[in-house]
């Protein structure tokens, strides 16, 4: 388990095979959302923006990361 969260929550890790080699990944099960507004001229637009905010181990700082949707 990795992660450093204010709620004492640890993120689960999983092993995946990518291009024939085994790599470690982090399971993200919480998305954050923020309601956004923008006014352009006389029109006002509203939408909801979803994003992931997470801390990764220092060793992952220079690695490429992939986001895969799981059901």
CHARMM-style PDB file with segment names, atoms N, HN, CA, C and O in Angstrom:
ATOM      1  N   UNK     1       0.836  -1.179   0.000  1.00  0.00      PROA
ATOM      2  CA  UNK     1       0.000   0.000   0.000  1.00  0.00      PROA
ATOM      3  C   UNK     1       0.883   1.245   0.000  1.00  0.00      PROA
ATOM      4  O   UNK     1       1.907   1.306   0.681  1.00  0.00      PROA
ATOM      5  N   UNK     2       0.460   2.227  -0.779  1.00  0.00      PROA
ATOM      6  HN  UNK     2      -0.372   2.177  -1.332  1.00  0.00      PROA
ATOM      7  CA  UNK     2       1.193   3.486  -0.844  1.00  0.00      PROA
ATOM      8  C   UNK     2       0.217   4.624  -0.669  1.00  0.00      PROA
ATOM      9  O   UNK     2      -0.996   4.424  -0.727  1.00  0.00      PROA
ATOM     10  N   UNK     3       0.729   5.791  -0.459  1.00  0.00      PROA
ATOM     11  HN  UNK     3       1.715   5.953  -0.411  1.00  0.00      PROA
ATOM     12  CA  UNK     3      -0.125   6.971  -0.355  1.00  0.00      PROA
ATOM     13  C   UNK     3       0.057   7.656   0.982  1.00  0.00      PROA
ATOM     14  O   UNK     3       0.470   7.037   1.963  1.00  0.00      PROA
ATOM     15  N   UNK     4      -0.249   8.920   1.008  1.00  0.00      PROA
ATOM     16  HN  UNK     4      -0.584   9.422   0.211  1.00  0.00      PROA
ATOM     17  CA  UNK     4      -0.139   9.698   2.228  1.00  0.00      PROA
ATOM     18  C   UNK     4      -1.321  10.658   2.227  1.00  0.00      PROA
ATOM     19  O   UNK     4      -1.255  11.725   1.617  1.00  0.00      PROA
ATOM     20  N   UNK     5      -2.391  10.286   2.902  1.00  0.00      PROA
ATOM     21  HN  UNK     5      -2.445   9.419   3.397  1.00  0.00      PROA
ATOM     22  CA  UNK     5      -3.619  11.063   2.849  1.00  0.00      PROA
ATOM     23  C   UNK     5      -3.975  11.567   4.229  1.00  0.00      PROA
ATOM     24  O   UNK     5      -3.677  10.913   5.229  1.00  0.00      PROA
ATOM     25  N   UNK     6      -4.604  12.716   4.292  1.00  0.00      PROA
ATOM     26  HN  UNK     6      -4.846  13.247   3.479  1.00  0.00      PROA
ATOM     27  CA  UNK     6      -4.941  13.332   5.564  1.00  0.00      PROA
ATOM     28  C   UNK     6      -5.959  12.516   6.351  1.00  0.00      PROA
ATOM     29  O   UNK     6      -6.028  12.637   7.574  1.00  0.00      PROA
ATOM     30  N   UNK     7      -6.745  11.691   5.678  1.00  0.00      PROA
ATOM     31  HN  UNK     7      -6.689  11.592   4.684  1.00  0.00      PROA
ATOM     32  CA  UNK     7      -7.754  10.895   6.364  1.00  0.00      PROA
ATOM     33  C   UNK     7      -7.193   9.551   6.826  1.00  0.00      PROA
ATOM     34  O   UNK     7      -7.946   8.706   7.310  1.00  0.00      PROA
ATOM     35  N   UNK     8      -5.898   9.344   6.684  1.00  0.00      PROA
ATOM     36  HN  UNK     8      -5.287  10.030   6.290  1.00  0.00      PROA
ATOM     37  CA  UNK     8      -5.295   8.081   7.081  1.00  0.00      PROA
ATOM     38  C   UNK     8      -5.605   6.968   6.102  1.00  0.00      PROA
ATOM     39  O   UNK     8      -5.439   5.793   6.429  1.00  0.00      PROA
ATOM     40  N   UNK     9      -6.043   7.311   4.936  1.00  0.00      PROA
ATOM     41  HN  UNK     9      -6.178   8.265   4.670  1.00  0.00      PROA
ATOM     42  CA  UNK     9      -6.465   6.344   3.926  1.00  0.00      PROA
ATOM     43  C   UNK     9      -5.267   5.910   3.088  1.00  0.00      PROA
ATOM     44  O   UNK     9      -4.452   6.743   2.691  1.00  0.00      PROA
ATOM     45  N   UNK    10      -5.156   4.615   2.819  1.00  0.00      PROA
ATOM     46  HN  UNK    10      -5.817   3.938   3.142  1.00  0.00      PROA
ATOM     47  CA  UNK    10      -4.080   4.090   1.980  1.00  0.00      PROA
ATOM     48  C   UNK    10      -4.678   3.627   0.663  1.00  0.00      PROA
ATOM     49  O   UNK    10      -5.771   3.060   0.633  1.00  0.00      PROA
ATOM     50  N   UNK    11      -3.965   3.869  -0.419  1.00  0.00      PROA
ATOM     51  HN  UNK    11      -3.077   4.330  -0.395  1.00  0.00      PROA
ATOM     52  CA  UNK    11      -4.441   3.433  -1.729  1.00  0.00      PROA
ATOM     53  C   UNK    11      -3.932   2.031  -2.009  1.00  0.00      PROA
ATOM     54  O   UNK    11      -2.811   1.688  -1.635  1.00  0.00      PROA
ATOM     55  N   UNK    12      -4.747   1.224  -2.662  1.00  0.00      PROA
ATOM     56  HN  UNK    12      -5.658   1.503  -2.966  1.00  0.00      PROA
ATOM     57  CA  UNK    12      -4.391  -0.152  -2.984  1.00  0.00      PROA
ATOM     58  C   UNK    12      -3.535  -0.186  -4.242  1.00  0.00      PROA
ATOM     59  O   UNK    12      -3.726   0.611  -5.161  1.00  0.00      PROA
ATOM     60  N   UNK    13      -2.592  -1.115  -4.268  1.00  0.00      PROA
ATOM     61  HN  UNK    13      -2.437  -1.762  -3.521  1.00  0.00      PROA
ATOM     62  CA  UNK    13      -1.766  -1.293  -5.453  1.00  0.00      PROA
ATOM     63  C   UNK    13      -2.144  -2.603  -6.132  1.00  0.00      PROA
ATOM     64  O   UNK    13      -2.602  -3.542  -5.481  1.00  0.00      PROA
ATOM     65  N   UNK    14      -1.949  -2.655  -7.432  1.00  0.00      PROA
ATOM     66  HN  UNK    14      -1.576  -1.893  -7.961  1.00  0.00      PROA
ATOM     67  CA  UNK    14      -2.214  -3.871  -8.196  1.00  0.00      PROA
ATOM     68  C   UNK    14      -1.029  -4.125  -9.122  1.00  0.00      PROA
ATOM     69  O   UNK    14      -0.261  -3.216  -9.436  1.00  0.00      PROA
ATOM     70  N   UNK    15      -0.896  -5.380  -9.551  1.00  0.00      PROA
ATOM     71  HN  UNK    15      -1.520  -6.118  -9.296  1.00  0.00      PROA
ATOM     72  CA  UNK    15       0.136  -5.757 -10.514  1.00  0.00      PROA
ATOM     73  C   UNK    15      -0.530  -5.938 -11.870  1.00  0.00      PROA
ATOM     74  O   UNK    15      -1.555  -6.613 -11.974  1.00  0.00      PROA
ATOM     75  N   UNK    16       0.044  -5.341 -12.910  1.00  0.00      PROA
ATOM     76  HN  UNK    16       0.877  -4.793 -12.826  1.00  0.00      PROA
ATOM     77  CA  UNK    16      -0.476  -5.435 -14.273  1.00  0.00      PROA
ATOM     78  C   UNK    16       0.624  -5.921 -15.200  1.00  0.00      PROA
ATOM     79  O   UNK    16       1.806  -5.703 -14.937  1.00  0.00      PROA
ATOM     80  N   UNK    17       0.235  -6.582 -16.289  1.00  0.00      PROA
ATOM     81  HN  UNK    17      -0.725  -6.759 -16.503  1.00  0.00      PROA
ATOM     82  CA  UNK    17       1.198  -6.947 -17.321  1.00  0.00      PROA
ATOM     83  C   UNK    17       1.029  -5.994 -18.486  1.00  0.00      PROA
ATOM     84  O   UNK    17      -0.042  -5.928 -19.089  1.00  0.00      PROA
ATOM     85  N   UNK    18       2.084  -5.254 -18.805  1.00  0.00      PROA
ATOM     86  HN  UNK    18       2.954  -5.308 -18.315  1.00  0.00      PROA
ATOM     87  CA  UNK    18       2.073  -4.292 -19.898  1.00  0.00      PROA
ATOM     88  C   UNK    18       3.253  -4.618 -20.801  1.00  0.00      PROA
ATOM     89  O   UNK    18       4.400  -4.635 -20.354  1.00  0.00      PROA
ATOM     90  N   UNK    19       2.968  -4.875 -22.068  1.00  0.00      PROA
ATOM     91  HN  UNK    19       2.037  -4.861 -22.431  1.00  0.00      PROA
ATOM     92  CA  UNK    19       4.009  -5.234 -23.037  1.00  0.00      PROA
ATOM     93  C   UNK    19       4.871  -6.392 -22.544  1.00  0.00      PROA
ATOM     94  O   UNK    19       6.085  -6.397 -22.743  1.00  0.00      PROA
ATOM     95  N   UNK    20       4.245  -7.366 -21.905  1.00  0.00      PROA
ATOM     96  HN  UNK    20       3.258  -7.362 -21.743  1.00  0.00      PROA
ATOM     97  CA  UNK    20       4.960  -8.558 -21.462  1.00  0.00      PROA
ATOM     98  C   UNK    20       5.735  -8.417 -20.167  1.00  0.00      PROA
ATOM     99  O   UNK    20       6.376  -9.377 -19.739  1.00  0.00      PROA
ATOM    100  N   UNK    21       5.702  -7.263 -19.531  1.00  0.00      PROA
ATOM    101  HN  UNK    21       5.181  -6.483 -19.879  1.00  0.00      PROA
ATOM    102  CA  UNK    21       6.404  -7.126 -18.257  1.00  0.00      PROA
ATOM    103  C   UNK    21       5.426  -6.702 -17.170  1.00  0.00      PROA
ATOM    104  O   UNK    21       4.439  -6.015 -17.436  1.00  0.00      PROA
ATOM    105  N   UNK    22       5.714  -7.120 -15.950  1.00  0.00      PROA
ATOM    106  HN  UNK    22       6.515  -7.678 -15.734  1.00  0.00      PROA
ATOM    107  CA  UNK    22       4.827  -6.835 -14.830  1.00  0.00      PROA
ATOM    108  C   UNK    22       5.174  -5.477 -14.227  1.00  0.00      PROA
ATOM    109  O   UNK    22       6.333  -5.196 -13.919  1.00  0.00      PROA
ATOM    110  N   UNK    23       4.149  -4.638 -14.063  1.00  0.00      PROA
ATOM    111  HN  UNK    23       3.208  -4.866 -14.313  1.00  0.00      PROA
ATOM    112  CA  UNK    23       4.330  -3.313 -13.465  1.00  0.00      PROA
ATOM    113  C   UNK    23       3.342  -3.144 -12.321  1.00  0.00      PROA
ATOM    114  O   UNK    23       2.332  -3.844 -12.250  1.00  0.00      PROA
ATOM    115  N   UNK    24       3.642  -2.212 -11.429  1.00  0.00      PROA
ATOM    116  HN  UNK    24       4.462  -1.643 -11.486  1.00  0.00      PROA
ATOM    117  CA  UNK    24       2.774  -1.949 -10.293  1.00  0.00      PROA
ATOM    118  C   UNK    24       1.925  -0.717 -10.579  1.00  0.00      PROA
ATOM    119  O   UNK    24       2.417   0.264 -11.135  1.00  0.00      PROA
ATOM    120  N   UNK    25       0.660  -0.767 -10.201  1.00  0.00      PROA
ATOM    121  HN  UNK    25       0.261  -1.564  -9.749  1.00  0.00      PROA
ATOM    122  CA  UNK    25      -0.241   0.357 -10.399  1.00  0.00      PROA
ATOM    123  C   UNK    25      -1.002   0.672  -9.126  1.00  0.00      PROA
ATOM    124  O   UNK    25      -1.054  -0.146  -8.208  1.00  0.00      PROA
ATOM    125  N   UNK    26      -1.583   1.839  -9.071  1.00  0.00      PROA
ATOM    126  HN  UNK    26      -1.540   2.504  -9.817  1.00  0.00      PROA
ATOM    127  CA  UNK    26      -2.376   2.280  -7.922  1.00  0.00      PROA
ATOM    128  C   UNK    26      -3.837   2.324  -8.339  1.00  0.00      PROA
ATOM    129  O   UNK    26      -4.167   2.876  -9.389  1.00  0.00      PROA
ATOM    130  N   UNK    27      -4.710   1.751  -7.529  1.00  0.00      PROA
ATOM    131  HN  UNK    27      -4.441   1.303  -6.676  1.00  0.00      PROA
ATOM    132  CA  UNK    27      -6.147   1.771  -7.799  1.00  0.00      PROA
ATOM    133  C   UNK    27      -6.715   3.080  -7.255  1.00  0.00      PROA
ATOM    134  O   UNK    27      -6.602   3.364  -6.062  1.00  0.00      PROA
ATOM    135  N   UNK    28      -7.326   3.874  -8.133  1.00  0.00      PROA
ATOM    136  HN  UNK    28      -7.418   3.643  -9.102  1.00  0.00      PROA
ATOM    137  CA  UNK    28      -7.945   5.139  -7.737  1.00  0.00      PROA
ATOM    138  C   UNK    28      -9.451   4.926  -7.761  1.00  0.00      PROA
ATOM    139  O   UNK    28     -10.020   4.658  -8.820  1.00  0.00      PROA
ATOM    140  N   UNK    29     -10.096   5.041  -6.624  1.00  0.00      PROA
ATOM    141  HN  UNK    29      -9.634   5.259  -5.764  1.00  0.00      PROA
ATOM    142  CA  UNK    29     -11.534   4.802  -6.585  1.00  0.00      PROA
ATOM    143  C   UNK    29     -12.330   6.039  -6.184  1.00  0.00      PROA
ATOM    144  O   UNK    29     -13.534   5.949  -5.943  1.00  0.00      PROA
ATOM    145  N   UNK    30     -11.675   7.183  -6.112  1.00  0.00      PROA
ATOM    146  HN  UNK    30     -10.697   7.256  -6.308  1.00  0.00      PROA
ATOM    147  CA  UNK    30     -12.394   8.416  -5.782  1.00  0.00      PROA
ATOM    148  C   UNK    30     -12.075   9.481  -6.813  1.00  0.00      PROA
ATOM    149  O   UNK    30     -10.908   9.773  -7.075  1.00  0.00      PROA
ATOM    150  N   UNK    31     -13.096  10.052  -7.388  1.00  0.00      PROA
ATOM    151  HN  UNK    31     -14.044   9.815  -7.176  1.00  0.00      PROA
ATOM    152  CA  UNK    31     -12.944  11.189  -8.292  1.00  0.00      PROA
ATOM    153  C   UNK    31     -13.470  12.421  -7.577  1.00  0.00      PROA
ATOM    154  O   UNK    31     -14.464  12.349  -6.855  1.00  0.00      PROA
ATOM    155  N   UNK    32     -12.820  13.522  -7.773  1.00  0.00      PROA
ATOM    156  HN  UNK    32     -12.013  13.580  -8.360  1.00  0.00      PROA
ATOM    157  CA  UNK    32     -13.308  14.786  -7.223  1.00  0.00      PROA
ATOM    158  C   UNK    32     -14.025  15.535  -8.337  1.00  0.00      PROA
ATOM    159  O   UNK    32     -13.718  15.350  -9.515  1.00  0.00      PROA
ATOM    160  N   UNK    33     -14.965  16.367  -7.970  1.00  0.00      PROA
ATOM    161  HN  UNK    33     -15.214  16.517  -7.013  1.00  0.00      PROA
ATOM    162  CA  UNK    33     -15.687  17.143  -8.978  1.00  0.00      PROA
ATOM    163  C   UNK    33     -15.789  18.595  -8.524  1.00  0.00      PROA
ATOM    164  O   UNK    33     -15.771  18.906  -7.333  1.00  0.00      PROA
ATOM    165  N   UNK    34     -15.896  19.454  -9.505  1.00  0.00      PROA
ATOM    166  HN  UNK    34     -15.911  19.201 -10.472  1.00  0.00      PROA
ATOM    167  CA  UNK    34     -16.016  20.885  -9.235  1.00  0.00      PROA
ATOM    168  C   UNK    34     -16.942  21.481 -10.281  1.00  0.00      PROA
ATOM    169  O   UNK    34     -16.769  21.249 -11.477  1.00  0.00      PROA
ATOM    170  N   UNK    35     -17.922  22.246  -9.829  1.00  0.00      PROA
ATOM    171  HN  UNK    35     -18.062  22.434  -8.857  1.00  0.00      PROA
ATOM    172  CA  UNK    35     -18.843  22.902 -10.749  1.00  0.00      PROA
ATOM    173  C   UNK    35     -18.181  24.171 -11.271  1.00  0.00      PROA
ATOM    174  O   UNK    35     -17.712  25.000 -10.492  1.00  0.00      PROA
ATOM    175  N   UNK    36     -18.146  24.316 -12.575  1.00  0.00      PROA
ATOM    176  HN  UNK    36     -18.527  23.642 -13.208  1.00  0.00      PROA
ATOM    177  CA  UNK    36     -17.483  25.453 -13.210  1.00  0.00      PROA
ATOM    178  C   UNK    36     -18.494  26.317 -13.948  1.00  0.00      PROA
ATOM    179  O   UNK    36     -19.499  25.813 -14.449  1.00  0.00      PROA
ATOM    180  N   UNK    37     -18.228  27.618 -14.014  1.00  0.00      PROA
ATOM    181  HN  UNK    37     -17.412  28.027 -13.607  1.00  0.00      PROA
ATOM    182  CA  UNK    37     -19.081  28.566 -14.742  1.00  0.00      PROA
ATOM    183  C   UNK    37     -18.199  29.490 -15.554  1.00  0.00      PROA
ATOM    184  O   UNK    37     -17.082  29.818 -15.155  1.00  0.00      PROA
ATOM    185  N   UNK    38     -18.712  29.902 -16.688  1.00  0.00      PROA
ATOM    186  HN  UNK    38     -19.620  29.636 -17.012  1.00  0.00      PROA
ATOM    187  CA  UNK    38     -18.005  30.898 -17.502  1.00  0.00      PROA
ATOM    188  C   UNK    38     -19.048  31.742 -18.214  1.00  0.00      PROA
ATOM    189  O   UNK    38     -20.014  31.217 -18.766  1.00  0.00      PROA
ATOM    190  N   UNK    39     -18.848  33.037 -18.199  1.00  0.00      PROA
ATOM    191  HN  UNK    39     -18.062  33.463 -17.751  1.00  0.00      PROA
ATOM    192  CA  UNK    39     -19.750  33.951 -18.884  1.00  0.00      PROA
ATOM    193  C   UNK    39     -19.010  34.532 -20.081  1.00  0.00      PROA
ATOM    194  O   UNK    39     -17.945  35.133 -19.942  1.00  0.00      PROA
ATOM    195  N   UNK    40     -19.600  34.339 -21.266  1.00  0.00      PROA
ATOM    196  HN  UNK    40     -20.465  33.851 -21.379  1.00  0.00      PROA
ATOM    197  CA  UNK    40     -19.027  34.858 -22.509  1.00  0.00      PROA
ATOM    198  C   UNK    40     -20.100  35.708 -23.169  1.00  0.00      PROA
ATOM    199  O   UNK    40     -21.106  35.190 -23.654  1.00  0.00      PROA
ATOM    200  N   UNK    41     -19.881  37.000 -23.185  1.00  0.00      PROA
ATOM    201  HN  UNK    41     -19.064  37.421 -22.791  1.00  0.00      PROA
ATOM    202  CA  UNK    41     -20.889  37.901 -23.741  1.00  0.00      PROA
ATOM    203  C   UNK    41     -22.158  37.831 -22.913  1.00  0.00      PROA
ATOM    204  O   UNK    41     -22.128  38.051 -21.702  1.00  0.00      PROA
ATOM    205  N   UNK    42     -23.276  37.525 -23.565  1.00  0.00      PROA
ATOM    206  HN  UNK    42     -23.301  37.346 -24.549  1.00  0.00      PROA
ATOM    207  CA  UNK    42     -24.556  37.400 -22.863  1.00  0.00      PROA
ATOM    208  C   UNK    42     -24.858  35.970 -22.448  1.00  0.00      PROA
ATOM    209  O   UNK    42     -25.853  35.728 -21.764  1.00  0.00      PROA
ATOM    210  N   UNK    43     -24.033  35.028 -22.839  1.00  0.00      PROA
ATOM    211  HN  UNK    43     -23.225  35.224 -23.394  1.00  0.00      PROA
ATOM    212  CA  UNK    43     -24.284  33.618 -22.525  1.00  0.00      PROA
ATOM    213  C   UNK    43     -23.474  33.180 -21.311  1.00  0.00      PROA
ATOM    214  O   UNK    43     -22.334  33.601 -21.114  1.00  0.00      PROA
ATOM    215  N   UNK    44     -24.095  32.325 -20.505  1.00  0.00      PROA
ATOM    216  HN  UNK    44     -25.021  31.983 -20.665  1.00  0.00      PROA
ATOM    217  CA  UNK    44     -23.410  31.765 -19.349  1.00  0.00      PROA
ATOM    218  C   UNK    44     -23.370  30.249 -19.495  1.00  0.00      PROA
ATOM    219  O   UNK    44     -24.397  29.616 -19.739  1.00  0.00      PROA
ATOM    220  N   UNK    45     -22.190  29.674 -19.348  1.00  0.00      PROA
ATOM    221  HN  UNK    45     -21.355  30.188 -19.150  1.00  0.00      PROA
ATOM    222  CA  UNK    45     -22.006  28.234 -19.491  1.00  0.00      PROA
ATOM    223  C   UNK    45     -21.685  27.630 -18.132  1.00  0.00      PROA
ATOM    224  O   UNK    45     -20.941  28.218 -17.347  1.00  0.00      PROA
ATOM    225  N   UNK    46     -22.250  26.449 -17.853  1.00  0.00      PROA
ATOM    226  HN  UNK    46     -22.855  25.972 -18.491  1.00  0.00      PROA
ATOM    227  CA  UNK    46     -21.980  25.717 -16.617  1.00  0.00      PROA
ATOM    228  C   UNK    46     -21.652  24.277 -16.971  1.00  0.00      PROA
ATOM    229  O   UNK    46     -22.256  23.700 -17.875  1.00  0.00      PROA
ATOM    230  N   UNK    47     -20.696  23.698 -16.258  1.00  0.00      PROA
ATOM    231  HN  UNK    47     -20.205  24.167 -15.523  1.00  0.00      PROA
ATOM    232  CA  UNK    47     -20.368  22.290 -16.449  1.00  0.00      PROA
ATOM    233  C   UNK    47     -19.714  21.763 -15.172  1.00  0.00      PROA
ATOM    234  O   UNK    47     -19.299  22.527 -14.300  1.00  0.00      PROA
ATOM    235  N   UNK    48     -19.637  20.452 -15.092  1.00  0.00      PROA
ATOM    236  HN  UNK    48     -19.974  19.831 -15.800  1.00  0.00      PROA
ATOM    237  CA  UNK    48     -18.983  19.801 -13.956  1.00  0.00      PROA
ATOM    238  C   UNK    48     -17.675  19.208 -14.457  1.00  0.00      PROA
ATOM    239  O   UNK    48     -17.649  18.488 -15.456  1.00  0.00      PROA
ATOM    240  N   UNK    49     -16.603  19.512 -13.765  1.00  0.00      PROA
ATOM    241  HN  UNK    49     -16.623  20.097 -12.954  1.00  0.00      PROA
ATOM    242  CA  UNK    49     -15.273  19.040 -14.125  1.00  0.00      PROA
ATOM    243  C   UNK    49     -14.879  17.940 -13.138  1.00  0.00      PROA
ATOM    244  O   UNK    49     -14.965  18.144 -11.927  1.00  0.00      PROA
ATOM    245  N   UNK    50     -14.451  16.783 -13.633  1.00  0.00      PROA
ATOM    246  HN  UNK    50     -14.381  16.617 -14.616  1.00  0.00      PROA
ATOM    247  CA  UNK    50     -14.023  15.675 -12.785  1.00  0.00      PROA
ATOM    248  C   UNK    50     -12.513  15.537 -12.882  1.00  0.00      PROA
ATOM    249  O   UNK    50     -11.941  15.662 -13.965  1.00  0.00      PROA
ATOM    250  N   UNK    51     -11.867  15.278 -11.750  1.00  0.00      PROA
ATOM    251  HN  UNK    51     -12.331  15.177 -10.870  1.00  0.00      PROA
ATOM    252  CA  UNK    51     -10.414  15.140 -11.761  1.00  0.00      PROA
ATOM    253  C   UNK    51      -9.962  14.204 -10.651  1.00  0.00      PROA
ATOM    254  O   UNK    51     -10.709  13.907  -9.719  1.00  0.00      PROA
ATOM    255  N   UNK    52      -8.728  13.749 -10.774  1.00  0.00      PROA
ATOM    256  HN  UNK    52      -8.122  13.990 -11.532  1.00  0.00      PROA
ATOM    257  CA  UNK    52      -8.103  12.875  -9.791  1.00  0.00      PROA
ATOM    258  C   UNK    52      -6.971  13.661  -9.144  1.00  0.00      PROA
ATOM    259  O   UNK    52      -6.139  14.249  -9.834  1.00  0.00      PROA
ATOM    260  N   UNK    53      -6.944  13.667  -7.831  1.00  0.00      PROA
ATOM    261  HN  UNK    53      -7.620  13.189  -7.270  1.00  0.00      PROA
ATOM    262  CA  UNK    53      -5.855  14.297  -7.092  1.00  0.00      PROA
ATOM    263  C   UNK    53      -5.245  13.223  -6.214  1.00  0.00      PROA
ATOM    264  O   UNK    53      -5.930  12.655  -5.364  1.00  0.00      PROA
ATOM    265  N   UNK    54      -3.976  12.941  -6.407  1.00  0.00      PROA
ATOM    266  HN  UNK    54      -3.420  13.403  -7.098  1.00  0.00      PROA
ATOM    267  CA  UNK    54      -3.347  11.892  -5.610  1.00  0.00      PROA
ATOM    268  C   UNK    54      -1.864  12.171  -5.432  1.00  0.00      PROA
ATOM    269  O   UNK    54      -1.246  12.887  -6.220  1.00  0.00      PROA
ATOM    270  N   UNK    55      -1.318  11.595  -4.390  1.00  0.00      PROA
ATOM    271  HN  UNK    55      -1.820  11.014  -3.750  1.00  0.00      PROA
ATOM    272  CA  UNK    55       0.114  11.653  -4.141  1.00  0.00      PROA
ATOM    273  C   UNK    55       0.711  10.346  -4.640  1.00  0.00      PROA
ATOM    274  O   UNK    55       0.140   9.278  -4.420  1.00  0.00      PROA
ATOM    275  N   UNK    56       1.835  10.422  -5.299  1.00  0.00      PROA
ATOM    276  HN  UNK    56       2.299  11.289  -5.478  1.00  0.00      PROA
ATOM    277  CA  UNK    56       2.511   9.218  -5.782  1.00  0.00      PROA
ATOM    278  C   UNK    56       3.860   9.099  -5.074  1.00  0.00      PROA
ATOM    279  O   UNK    56       4.412  10.097  -4.610  1.00  0.00      PROA
ATOM    280  N   UNK    57       4.388   7.879  -4.992  1.00  0.00      PROA
ATOM    281  HN  UNK    57       3.940   7.068  -5.368  1.00  0.00      PROA
ATOM    282  CA  UNK    57       5.702   7.704  -4.371  1.00  0.00      PROA
ATOM    283  C   UNK    57       6.774   8.496  -5.119  1.00  0.00      PROA
ATOM    284  O   UNK    57       6.655   8.734  -6.320  1.00  0.00      PROA
ATOM    285  N   UNK    58       7.804   8.894  -4.411  1.00  0.00      PROA
ATOM    286  HN  UNK    58       7.901   8.701  -3.435  1.00  0.00      PROA
ATOM    287  CA  UNK    58       8.877   9.698  -5.002  1.00  0.00      PROA
ATOM    288  C   UNK    58       9.517   8.993  -6.192  1.00  0.00      PROA
ATOM    289  O   UNK    58       9.927   9.650  -7.148  1.00  0.00      PROA
ATOM    290  N   UNK    59       9.606   7.684  -6.149  1.00  0.00      PROA
ATOM    291  HN  UNK    59       9.272   7.150  -5.372  1.00  0.00      PROA
ATOM    292  CA  UNK    59      10.196   6.913  -7.236  1.00  0.00      PROA
ATOM    293  C   UNK    59       9.392   6.981  -8.528  1.00  0.00      PROA
ATOM    294  O   UNK    59       9.913   6.658  -9.595  1.00  0.00      PROA
ATOM    295  N   UNK    60       8.139   7.395  -8.447  1.00  0.00      PROA
ATOM    296  HN  UNK    60       7.716   7.658  -7.580  1.00  0.00      PROA
ATOM    297  CA  UNK    60       7.271   7.479  -9.627  1.00  0.00      PROA
ATOM    298  C   UNK    60       7.303   8.869 -10.256  1.00  0.00      PROA
ATOM    299  O   UNK    60       6.639   9.090 -11.269  1.00  0.00      PROA
ATOM    300  N   UNK    61       8.042   9.796  -9.697  1.00  0.00      PROA
ATOM    301  HN  UNK    61       8.581   9.617  -8.874  1.00  0.00      PROA
ATOM    302  CA  UNK    61       8.000  11.192 -10.137  1.00  0.00      PROA
ATOM    303  C   UNK    61       8.384  11.377 -11.599  1.00  0.00      PROA
ATOM    304  O   UNK    61       7.819  12.237 -12.274  1.00  0.00      PROA
ATOM    305  N   UNK    62       9.321  10.598 -12.098  1.00  0.00      PROA
ATOM    306  HN  UNK    62       9.780   9.900 -11.550  1.00  0.00      PROA
ATOM    307  CA  UNK    62       9.785  10.763 -13.477  1.00  0.00      PROA
ATOM    308  C   UNK    62       9.226   9.714 -14.429  1.00  0.00      PROA
ATOM    309  O   UNK    62       9.630   9.657 -15.591  1.00  0.00      PROA
ATOM    310  N   UNK    63       8.299   8.881 -13.952  1.00  0.00      PROA
ATOM    311  HN  UNK    63       7.970   8.927 -13.009  1.00  0.00      PROA
ATOM    312  CA  UNK    63       7.742   7.822 -14.794  1.00  0.00      PROA
ATOM    313  C   UNK    63       6.532   8.316 -15.566  1.00  0.00      PROA
ATOM    314  O   UNK    63       5.853   9.252 -15.144  1.00  0.00      PROA
ATOM    315  N   UNK    64       6.266   7.680 -16.699  1.00  0.00      PROA
ATOM    316  HN  UNK    64       6.818   6.919 -17.041  1.00  0.00      PROA
ATOM    317  CA  UNK    64       5.032   7.945 -17.436  1.00  0.00      PROA
ATOM    318  C   UNK    64       3.913   7.187 -16.739  1.00  0.00      PROA
ATOM    319  O   UNK    64       4.106   6.049 -16.310  1.00  0.00      PROA
ATOM    320  N   UNK    65       2.752   7.805 -16.623  1.00  0.00      PROA
ATOM    321  HN  UNK    65       2.595   8.729 -16.971  1.00  0.00      PROA
ATOM    322  CA  UNK    65       1.608   7.185 -15.961  1.00  0.00      PROA
ATOM    323  C   UNK    65       0.489   6.984 -16.966  1.00  0.00      PROA
ATOM    324  O   UNK    65       0.311   7.785 -17.883  1.00  0.00      PROA
ATOM    325  N   UNK    66      -0.273   5.894 -16.783  1.00  0.00      PROA
ATOM    326  HN  UNK    66      -0.128   5.243 -16.038  1.00  0.00      PROA
ATOM    327  CA  UNK    66      -1.386   5.561 -17.668  1.00  0.00      PROA
ATOM    328  C   UNK    66      -2.643   5.453 -16.823  1.00  0.00      PROA
ATOM    329  O   UNK    66      -2.623   4.849 -15.751  1.00  0.00      PROA
ATOM    330  N   UNK    67      -3.727   6.029 -17.295  1.00  0.00      PROA
ATOM    331  HN  UNK    67      -3.744   6.520 -18.166  1.00  0.00      PROA
ATOM    332  CA  UNK    67      -5.016   5.929 -16.623  1.00  0.00      PROA
ATOM    333  C   UNK    67      -5.887   4.966 -17.414  1.00  0.00      PROA
ATOM    334  O   UNK    67      -6.154   5.197 -18.593  1.00  0.00      PROA
ATOM    335  N   UNK    68      -6.337   3.877 -16.769  1.00  0.00      PROA
ATOM    336  HN  UNK    68      -6.120   3.689 -15.812  1.00  0.00      PROA
ATOM    337  CA  UNK    68      -7.158   2.859 -17.423  1.00  0.00      PROA
ATOM    338  C   UNK    68      -8.488   2.787 -16.686  1.00  0.00      PROA
ATOM    339  O   UNK    68      -8.511   2.634 -15.464  1.00  0.00      PROA
ATOM    340  N   UNK    69      -9.578   2.895 -17.403  1.00  0.00      PROA
ATOM    341  HN  UNK    69      -9.560   3.020 -18.395  1.00  0.00      PROA
ATOM    342  CA  UNK    69     -10.898   2.799 -16.786  1.00  0.00      PROA
ATOM    343  C   UNK    69     -11.280   1.345 -16.528  1.00  0.00      PROA
ATOM    344  O   UNK    69     -11.211   0.519 -17.439  1.00  0.00      PROA
ATOM    345  N   UNK    70     -11.678   1.025 -15.309  1.00  0.00      PROA
ATOM    346  HN  UNK    70     -11.734   1.696 -14.569  1.00  0.00      PROA
ATOM    347  CA  UNK    70     -12.113  -0.317 -14.934  1.00  0.00      PROA
ATOM    348  C   UNK    70     -13.578  -0.265 -14.532  1.00  0.00      PROA
ATOM    349  O   UNK    70     -14.032   0.719 -13.949  1.00  0.00      PROA
ATOM    350  N   UNK    71     -14.308  -1.311 -14.841  1.00  0.00      PROA
ATOM    351  HN  UNK    71     -13.939  -2.111 -15.314  1.00  0.00      PROA
ATOM    352  CA  UNK    71     -15.720  -1.385 -14.436  1.00  0.00      PROA
ATOM    353  C   UNK    71     -15.851  -2.027 -13.083  1.00  0.00      PROA
ATOM    354  OT1 UNK    71     -16.963  -2.176 -12.576  1.00  0.00      PROA
TER     355      UNK     71
END
